[in-house]
Amino acid sequence: MTARPVDVAPTGPVRFPDSGLARGWEASAVIVLTALLLICGLVSLYNASSILAMGQERADTYYVLRQGIGVAIGVVVMAICAFIPYSVWSRLSWPLLLISIGSLVLLVVPWTESIAPSINGSRRWLRIGISVQPSEFAKIAIVVWTAGMAVKKASQFRSLRQGLAPFLVAWALLVLPIALEPDFSTALLIGLLGLIIIFSAGARISHFVFLGLVLAPIVYWQLVGEGFRVKRLLAWIDPSSDPAGAGFQAYQSLLALGSGGLTGVGIGQGRQRFGFLPEAHNDFIFSMIGEQWGLIGVLVLLIMYVALVLVGFRIASRAPDLFGELLALGFTSLIALQALLHMAVGLSLLPTTGLALPLVSYGRSNLIVTLASLGILVSVARMAPGMKAARA
């Protein structure tokens, strides 16, 4: 009697989970990549913030525990957004826009300083029992509202007055208060998100040229009219020209990345964690990763972001309708732009801004908004034609 051979590997095609949140490989990939980036973020955050926390007479785990609370809340929010049919967001687009505009206006009017104090020269936080950063939640509002309106006005994009003009009015109501905080980089990011969505929906190239001509003087005034921004631009052109002043962060960031070499100086090691690089746990955490994990660690991080963005674009291409496509495209672009701009600043390819590295940098408002965006992305993936057939 011959013994039956034991199968040590599956002989059929590999199948991804077809129940729960992970319906299909796209949703599975989003969830796995999100989890990996969150783990990377918590480890990097502890290494970047432990010395800072102890210098403030706090426990070395102060910042990472606060971020952990944000992760817990954000994961719940992501799960809720993933289970909610994405079509629901179309009905919520106007309430989201109006709430965002109202909360942003509270930051800039003079009689609300008790709940919107000035911190480091900017009013970006509402303190209403908890601290909330309205400009972060405006990112969800701009994507949802623009996607919904783009679907309704798809046949009117040939007209500047009826097609593009309504978008410009709503965007201005969001962008202007953010610019007045002042937070020019976030205002620019939100404007770019809106433009990407309506361009994908079929807006005319000539309208973008016209808009560029109109906005060029405003952007120039914002960049050159503010003294501190002029100093940042000059320091960006040559970080070594003022290494102890305006170019300090850029100079230290390049030192951190350069000292990391191929494999890094080791997790929990490195000089920049001792406070040489300001805001290392937030605005420059990419540089800290480069110092401690080296080029290999940076490449692994970059691969995870590229994979997440490519999966997001695939989800957009397979969406059942235009609204789902624009939602997926908008939220994928949000993550891609933030990651790209953050890394470019760390490499001194762009002037210093205050944009966080998604899922990695310290900041609970940004973290929760990013996880909510990914939850909506999973919702679109779960409603793809193949997934709808599988659920029938």
VMD Tcl script that draws the C-alpha trace (Angstrom):
set ca {
  {0.00 0.00 0.00}
  {1.48 3.28 -1.16}
  {1.30 6.22 1.20}
  {-0.57 9.23 -0.16}
  {1.71 12.21 -0.60}
  {1.01 15.13 1.69}
  {0.31 18.49 0.03}
  {2.68 21.04 1.48}
  {1.45 23.98 -0.62}
  {-1.87 24.98 -2.16}
  {-2.26 23.72 -5.72}
  {-4.92 26.23 -6.78}
  {-4.71 30.00 -7.14}
  {-4.04 32.03 -4.02}
  {-7.26 33.73 -2.85}
  {-7.51 36.83 -0.74}
  {-10.12 37.12 2.02}
  {-13.65 37.59 0.69}
  {-15.41 38.58 3.91}
  {-15.28 41.43 6.39}
  {-13.28 44.54 5.54}
  {-10.74 42.75 3.39}
  {-12.96 41.99 0.37}
  {-10.60 41.55 -2.57}
  {-6.89 42.09 -2.74}
  {-7.06 45.88 -3.06}
  {-8.82 46.33 0.26}
  {-6.51 43.77 1.85}
  {-3.47 45.61 0.56}
  {-4.71 48.96 1.91}
  {-5.29 47.46 5.34}
  {-1.91 45.67 5.47}
  {0.06 48.69 4.25}
  {-1.77 50.94 6.70}
  {-0.90 48.62 9.58}
  {2.77 48.48 8.55}
  {3.02 52.26 8.28}
  {1.34 52.72 11.67}
  {3.83 50.33 13.30}
  {6.70 52.12 11.57}
  {5.28 55.42 12.77}
  {5.00 54.44 16.42}
  {8.54 53.03 16.50}
  {9.96 56.08 14.74}
  {7.98 58.45 16.93}
  {9.30 56.95 20.15}
  {12.88 57.20 18.89}
  {12.34 60.80 17.80}
  {10.42 62.05 20.84}
  {11.68 60.21 23.95}
  {14.52 62.67 24.67}
  {12.24 65.63 23.91}
  {9.62 64.34 26.36}
  {12.16 63.81 29.14}
  {13.49 67.33 28.54}
  {9.95 68.57 29.19}
  {9.91 66.58 32.46}
  {7.54 63.99 31.06}
  {7.79 60.24 30.65}
  {9.82 59.15 27.63}
  {6.67 57.47 26.26}
  {4.54 60.63 26.53}
  {4.22 61.37 22.81}
  {4.02 57.79 21.61}
  {1.24 56.98 24.10}
  {-0.74 60.02 22.96}
  {-0.23 58.93 19.38}
  {-1.31 55.42 20.36}
  {-4.63 56.83 21.56}
  {-4.96 58.52 18.18}
  {-4.22 55.21 16.45}
  {-6.95 53.45 18.46}
  {-9.52 56.15 17.67}
  {-8.41 56.33 14.05}
  {-8.65 52.58 13.48}
  {-12.24 52.63 14.76}
  {-13.00 55.58 12.48}
  {-11.38 53.77 9.56}
  {-13.50 50.65 10.20}
  {-16.70 52.71 10.37}
  {-15.84 54.56 7.14}
  {-14.99 51.26 5.43}
  {-18.37 49.72 6.31}
  {-20.42 52.81 5.36}
  {-21.37 52.75 1.66}
  {-19.34 55.53 0.07}
  {-22.46 56.93 -1.62}
  {-23.53 58.24 1.80}
  {-20.74 60.84 1.61}
  {-22.47 62.48 -1.34}
  {-25.37 63.44 0.95}
  {-22.97 64.70 3.61}
  {-20.87 66.86 1.28}
  {-22.59 70.19 2.00}
  {-22.77 69.72 5.79}
  {-19.08 68.78 5.84}
  {-18.18 71.86 3.80}
  {-20.22 74.26 5.94}
  {-18.95 72.81 9.24}
  {-15.37 73.05 7.99}
  {-15.79 76.66 6.88}
  {-17.43 77.61 10.19}
  {-14.69 76.00 12.29}
  {-11.96 77.63 10.20}
  {-13.54 81.07 10.53}
  {-13.49 80.65 14.32}
  {-9.71 80.44 14.12}
  {-9.18 83.81 12.47}
  {-11.81 86.15 13.93}
  {-10.39 88.29 16.79}
  {-12.96 87.54 19.53}
  {-12.39 83.75 19.68}
  {-8.87 83.71 21.11}
  {-10.07 81.97 24.26}
  {-10.84 78.82 22.24}
  {-8.40 79.47 19.39}
  {-5.18 80.76 21.02}
  {-2.12 81.81 19.09}
  {0.65 79.20 19.35}
  {4.05 80.02 17.84}
  {2.47 82.88 15.90}
  {-0.35 80.83 14.35}
  {-3.95 80.06 15.30}
  {-4.49 76.51 14.08}
  {-6.17 74.75 16.99}
  {-9.66 74.87 18.49}
  {-9.67 73.98 22.17}
  {-13.22 72.90 23.00}
  {-12.53 70.34 25.71}
  {-10.26 68.59 23.25}
  {-7.77 70.11 20.81}
  {-8.89 69.91 17.18}
  {-7.13 71.13 14.06}
  {-9.92 72.18 11.64}
  {-7.60 72.46 8.64}
  {-7.01 68.70 8.83}
  {-10.71 67.89 8.66}
  {-11.07 70.41 5.82}
  {-9.07 67.94 3.71}
  {-11.94 65.45 3.92}
  {-14.48 68.20 3.21}
  {-12.69 69.42 0.07}
  {-12.43 65.92 -1.40}
  {-16.01 64.86 -0.63}
  {-17.64 68.14 -1.66}
  {-15.57 68.58 -4.84}
  {-16.19 64.98 -5.91}
  {-19.94 65.34 -5.35}
  {-20.18 68.66 -7.19}
  {-17.99 67.39 -10.03}
  {-20.48 64.59 -10.67}
  {-23.39 67.05 -10.77}
  {-21.59 69.54 -13.01}
  {-19.79 67.11 -15.30}
  {-21.82 68.35 -18.28}
  {-21.08 72.03 -17.50}
  {-17.29 71.96 -17.30}
  {-17.03 73.59 -20.73}
  {-18.36 76.81 -19.19}
  {-16.11 78.87 -16.89}
  {-19.02 80.62 -15.17}
  {-21.21 77.56 -14.60}
  {-18.46 74.94 -14.42}
  {-15.38 76.18 -12.59}
  {-16.65 79.33 -10.84}
  {-18.81 77.57 -8.17}
  {-15.81 75.46 -7.17}
  {-13.58 78.51 -6.85}
  {-16.03 80.23 -4.49}
  {-16.29 77.20 -2.17}
  {-12.54 76.55 -2.25}
  {-11.81 80.17 -1.41}
  {-14.03 79.95 1.68}
  {-11.88 77.03 2.87}
  {-8.45 78.14 1.71}
  {-8.51 81.80 2.80}
  {-9.04 81.16 6.55}
  {-6.29 78.52 6.48}
  {-3.92 80.97 4.77}
  {-4.79 83.58 7.41}
  {-3.91 81.27 10.33}
  {-1.27 81.40 8.71}
  {-0.74 77.94 7.18}
  {0.12 78.51 3.54}
  {1.34 74.95 2.88}
  {-1.94 73.35 3.97}
  {-3.93 75.96 2.03}
  {-1.90 75.12 -1.07}
  {-2.37 71.37 -0.50}
  {-6.16 71.72 -0.21}
  {-6.28 73.82 -3.36}
  {-4.25 71.21 -5.24}
  {-6.61 68.44 -4.13}
  {-9.59 70.32 -5.53}
  {-7.83 70.96 -8.83}
  {-6.78 67.31 -9.20}
  {-10.35 66.12 -8.71}
  {-12.01 68.48 -11.21}
  {-9.21 67.91 -13.73}
  {-9.90 64.17 -13.50}
  {-13.63 64.88 -13.86}
  {-13.08 66.65 -17.19}
  {-12.38 70.34 -16.52}
  {-10.82 72.23 -19.44}
  {-7.08 72.87 -19.58}
  {-7.71 76.49 -20.62}
  {-9.54 77.09 -17.34}
  {-6.50 75.91 -15.39}
  {-4.28 78.27 -17.38}
  {-6.65 81.13 -16.58}
  {-6.74 80.16 -12.92}
  {-2.95 80.00 -12.81}
  {-2.66 83.51 -14.20}
  {-5.14 84.81 -11.62}
  {-3.50 83.07 -8.67}
  {0.13 83.76 -9.61}
  {0.22 87.26 -8.03}
  {-1.43 85.95 -4.85}
  {1.04 83.09 -4.51}
  {3.93 85.46 -5.22}
  {2.71 87.85 -2.54}
  {2.36 85.00 -0.03}
  {5.87 83.74 -0.76}
  {7.69 87.06 -1.01}
  {5.46 89.42 0.95}
  {6.07 87.64 4.25}
  {9.57 88.17 5.63}
  {9.93 84.76 7.24}
  {9.00 83.04 3.97}
  {11.66 85.01 2.09}
  {14.23 83.81 4.62}
  {13.03 80.25 4.20}
  {13.34 80.51 0.41}
  {16.86 81.86 0.65}
  {17.80 79.15 3.15}
  {16.29 76.53 0.84}
  {18.42 77.73 -2.07}
  {21.55 77.48 0.09}
  {21.01 75.87 3.53}
  {24.64 76.55 4.49}
  {24.18 80.31 4.02}
  {22.41 80.64 7.39}
  {22.89 77.31 9.21}
  {22.12 78.81 12.62}
  {19.07 80.82 11.49}
  {16.48 80.31 8.76}
  {18.41 77.38 7.30}
  {18.87 75.56 10.60}
  {16.18 72.93 10.11}
  {17.08 72.23 6.49}
  {20.78 72.02 7.36}
  {20.23 69.65 10.28}
  {17.84 67.55 8.19}
  {20.49 67.01 5.54}
  {23.06 66.19 8.24}
  {20.69 63.57 9.65}
  {20.07 61.94 6.29}
  {23.75 62.05 5.35}
  {24.93 60.53 8.62}
  {22.55 57.58 8.19}
  {24.52 56.11 5.32}
  {23.32 52.81 3.88}
  {22.08 51.02 6.99}
  {21.67 53.85 9.51}
  {23.25 54.47 12.89}
  {20.77 52.14 14.59}
  {17.28 52.40 16.05}
  {17.34 54.58 19.16}
  {20.72 56.02 18.23}
  {21.72 59.20 16.44}
  {22.40 62.80 17.44}
  {19.27 64.49 16.10}
  {17.03 62.97 18.76}
  {18.81 65.14 21.34}
  {17.07 68.23 20.00}
  {19.41 69.36 17.24}
  {16.55 69.01 14.71}
  {13.43 70.94 15.85}
  {10.07 69.20 15.37}
  {11.86 65.95 14.59}
  {8.85 63.93 15.77}
  {6.55 65.74 13.36}
  {7.75 67.92 10.48}
  {11.10 66.13 10.06}
  {10.45 62.55 11.12}
  {11.51 61.38 7.65}
  {15.00 62.73 8.36}
  {15.08 60.89 11.68}
  {14.18 57.67 9.88}
  {16.99 58.31 7.39}
  {19.49 58.84 10.20}
  {18.53 55.78 12.23}
  {17.47 53.35 9.49}
  {19.68 54.58 6.65}
  {19.02 54.45 2.92}
  {17.60 50.94 3.16}
  {15.00 52.04 5.71}
  {14.08 55.08 3.62}
  {13.64 52.91 0.52}
  {11.42 50.45 2.41}
  {9.30 53.36 3.65}
  {9.10 54.79 0.13}
  {8.08 51.42 -1.32}
  {5.21 51.17 1.17}
  {3.91 54.61 0.21}
  {4.26 53.93 -3.51}
  {2.43 50.62 -3.11}
  {-0.38 52.31 -1.15}
  {-0.75 55.03 -3.78}
  {-0.75 52.55 -6.69}
  {-3.40 50.43 -4.98}
  {-5.44 53.59 -4.37}
  {-5.29 54.52 -8.04}
  {-6.31 50.98 -8.99}
  {-9.30 51.24 -6.65}
  {-10.23 54.52 -8.36}
  {-10.01 52.89 -11.81}
  {-12.34 50.05 -10.70}
  {-14.91 52.19 -8.88}
  {-18.53 51.52 -9.86}
  {-19.30 55.18 -10.67}
  {-17.72 58.60 -11.13}
  {-18.29 59.68 -7.53}
  {-16.46 56.63 -6.18}
  {-13.66 57.14 -8.69}
  {-13.18 60.79 -7.68}
  {-13.34 59.97 -3.97}
  {-10.67 57.28 -4.31}
  {-8.55 59.52 -6.51}
  {-8.86 62.47 -4.12}
  {-7.97 60.59 -0.95}
  {-5.13 58.73 -2.65}
  {-3.78 62.06 -3.90}
  {-4.06 63.46 -0.37}
  {-1.76 60.76 1.00}
  {0.58 60.91 -2.01}
  {0.98 64.70 -1.92}
  {1.56 64.85 1.84}
  {4.15 62.07 1.75}
  {5.89 63.53 -1.30}
  {6.02 67.08 0.10}
  {7.19 65.92 3.53}
  {10.02 63.86 2.05}
  {10.95 66.65 -0.38}
  {11.28 69.08 2.54}
  {13.48 66.60 4.43}
  {15.72 66.30 1.37}
  {15.75 70.12 1.00}
  {14.13 69.83 -2.42}
  {11.41 72.21 -1.22}
  {11.36 75.04 1.36}
  {10.45 74.08 4.91}
  {6.72 73.52 5.46}
  {4.67 72.02 8.26}
  {3.17 69.02 6.48}
  {3.15 65.71 8.38}
  {4.22 62.35 7.00}
  {0.95 60.36 6.80}
  {0.53 57.64 9.45}
  {4.06 58.27 10.74}
  {4.41 61.85 12.04}
  {3.08 62.89 15.45}
  {-0.33 64.54 15.30}
  {-3.65 62.94 16.14}
  {-5.87 65.16 13.97}
  {-3.82 64.34 10.90}
  {-3.68 60.67 11.86}
  {-7.43 60.33 12.32}
  {-8.15 62.17 9.06}
  {-5.69 59.95 7.19}
  {-7.24 56.76 8.60}
  {-10.74 58.03 7.79}
  {-9.57 58.69 4.22}
  {-8.19 55.16 3.97}
  {-11.44 53.80 5.35}
  {-13.39 55.53 2.57}
  {-10.87 54.14 0.09}
  {-11.57 50.62 1.40}
  {-15.31 51.31 1.10}
  {-14.88 52.15 -2.60}
  {-12.79 48.99 -3.08}
  {-15.48 46.85 -1.45}
  {-18.08 48.19 -3.88}
  {-16.06 47.35 -7.02}
  {-18.04 45.32 -9.61}
  {-16.33 42.02 -8.78}
  {-16.91 42.51 -5.06}
  {-20.58 43.31 -5.56}
  {-20.97 40.07 -7.47}
  {-19.18 38.14 -4.73}
  {-21.56 39.49 -2.08}
  {-24.69 38.67 -4.08}
}
mol new
graphics top color blue
foreach p $ca { graphics top sphere $p radius 0.5 }
foreach p [lrange $ca 0 end-1] q [lrange $ca 1 end] { graphics top cylinder $p $q radius 0.2 }
display resetview
